Amino acid sequence: MELPYVEYGSMEPAVKLRFEGEDYWYYRTLPLKGYGAVLAPYIRDLQAEGHKPLLARYGTRIYIYATGVTPIGAGKPPGG
């Protein structure tokens, strides 16, 4: 399986990434060590629902982003 991949380096993780003209929203994060066992099912589920996944690494975590997912905090009141 091939997916777009971003290496954050020293930057802080973002809630939204823009790649090739599309918005990718944060979906979930996994520890870098041992993520292989659970990553594929998450990716397959996203793809089955019509979302395009993208992976990003920051420090010791793998971040999964996807098109068309509800952004974190959407629908919550400010400060809530």
C-alpha positions as CSV (number, residue, x, y, z in Angstrom):
1,M,0.0,0.0,0.0
2,E,1.4,3.4,-0.9
3,L,0.3,6.6,0.8
4,P,1.5,10.2,0.8
5,Y,3.8,10.8,3.7
6,V,5.0,14.0,5.5
7,E,8.0,14.2,7.9
8,Y,7.3,17.1,10.3
9,G,10.9,17.4,11.6
10,S,10.9,20.0,14.3
11,M,7.5,21.5,13.4
12,E,4.4,21.0,15.6
13,P,1.7,18.6,14.3
14,A,-1.2,20.4,12.5
15,V,-4.9,19.7,12.6
16,K,-5.1,20.2,8.8
17,L,-2.6,19.6,6.0
18,R,-3.0,20.7,2.4
19,F,-1.5,18.3,-0.2
20,E,-1.9,18.5,-3.9
21,G,-4.8,20.9,-3.6
22,E,-6.8,18.9,-1.1
23,D,-7.4,19.4,2.7
24,Y,-6.4,16.5,4.9
25,W,-7.7,16.6,8.5
26,Y,-6.2,14.9,11.5
27,Y,-7.9,11.5,12.1
28,R,-5.8,9.7,14.8
29,T,-2.3,9.1,16.0
30,L,-0.3,5.9,16.8
31,P,3.0,5.3,18.5
32,L,5.8,4.9,16.0
33,K,6.9,1.7,17.6
34,G,4.4,-1.1,16.9
35,Y,2.0,0.9,14.7
36,G,2.2,-1.6,11.8
37,A,-0.2,-4.0,13.4
38,V,-3.1,-1.5,13.6
39,L,-2.3,0.9,10.8
40,A,-3.5,-1.1,7.8
41,P,-7.1,-1.6,9.1
42,Y,-7.5,2.1,9.8
43,I,-6.3,3.0,6.3
44,R,-8.5,0.3,4.7
45,D,-11.5,1.6,6.6
46,L,-10.9,5.2,5.6
47,Q,-10.5,4.2,1.9
48,A,-13.6,2.1,2.0
49,E,-15.5,5.2,3.2
50,G,-14.1,7.2,0.3
51,H,-11.5,9.1,2.2
52,K,-7.9,9.6,1.0
53,P,-5.4,8.9,3.8
54,L,-2.1,10.6,4.4
55,L,0.6,9.8,7.0
56,A,2.8,12.2,8.8
57,R,5.5,11.5,11.4
58,Y,6.3,13.8,14.3
59,G,8.7,12.6,17.0
60,T,7.7,9.2,18.2
61,R,4.2,9.3,16.7
62,I,2.6,8.5,13.3
63,Y,-0.3,10.8,12.5
64,I,-3.1,9.7,10.2
65,Y,-4.9,12.4,8.2
66,A,-7.7,12.0,5.7
67,T,-9.8,14.0,3.3
68,G,-13.5,14.4,4.2
69,V,-13.2,13.5,7.9
70,T,-14.7,15.7,10.6
71,P,-12.0,17.9,12.0
72,I,-11.2,17.6,15.7
73,G,-13.4,19.9,17.8
74,A,-15.9,20.6,15.0
75,G,-19.3,21.4,16.4
76,K,-17.9,22.1,19.9
77,P,-18.4,25.6,21.5
78,P,-15.2,27.7,21.8
79,G,-13.2,26.7,24.9
80,G,-15.4,23.6,25.4
